């Protein structure tokens, strides 16, 4: 059972926003963001987020071997090492914006014996099966991945998180996100397919066929989110769904990233209805699947920069906006105070 964000705090924040020494509506989306932040924090003028914690969920996807990506699966493991070394794109952004960043291997097709063992503490399996041909993973693995995500969220909350971000790393993951989004929303492949890492027209055609085939194979399994994850998901996306669900249940807001995060959020909403009000969308991805997911969740992205890096990068980039919105609402003078 998910308790919704505070309506009293939302109302108080809206009243204060209307009374600020600015023309009505002058803060635009920042004003809306401030009201959301107040509602999820349960205060009219909450402090800005000071303990933002991001987790990158890594895993390999069996469909990557079937022409859906511009890069080989070996890049997934290489990028896990880049995160561990602090040189990935989101690592740079996280340092700049004071966001604690953690990378976890949920399903990479390989191991990292030379890295901190904590990276693989929640590993479910080595890669997934190509989901257009067979189930991506077993029901037990899907269930354990969701439970792992919930445990990870609990750890981050216990560490003091007041805002959470889920990131992704996995070659082929936009294909998995697209097919999950299509299956949950009842959309055809052509509505959700995107170029991901930058595939050419032939790659896009192949990717569309793979998604279409997978949708036909899983068409009778959309009623149970765990069964759907088993059929066409992956441990990393399942874990992120569990992470988002657990955060909402604990009353901790989540700033979403792109197509992978929003696909996970769609699944989380089906696992535990009531998740969406605890979410904000950091940015608009170039992937059409994300646009459909955001519409279903009732979310409008904060940024539209043409980004398609993944990793949680768009959400981390949006963190200063949340902080600015909170400070504007709490620190700006009221019109009545300056007249």
Secondary structure, DSSP 8 states (H G I E B T S, - for coil): ------HHHHHHHHHHHHHBSS-TTTTTHHHHHHHHHHHHHTSTT------EEEEEEEE--GGGGGT--SS-THHHHHHHHHHHHT-SHHHHHHHHTTEEEEEEEEE-SS--TTS-GGGGTT---SS---TTTS-SS-HHHHHHHHHHHHHHHHHHHHTT-SEEEEEEE-TTHHHHHHHHHHHHHT--HHHH---TTT--HHHHHHHHHHHHHHHHHTTT--SSHHHHHHHH--HHHHHHHHHHHHHHHHT--EEE-SHHHHHHHHHHHHHSTT-GGGEEE-B--S-HHHHHHHHHHT---SB-S-----TTHHHHHHHHHHHHHHHHHHHS-BHHHH-
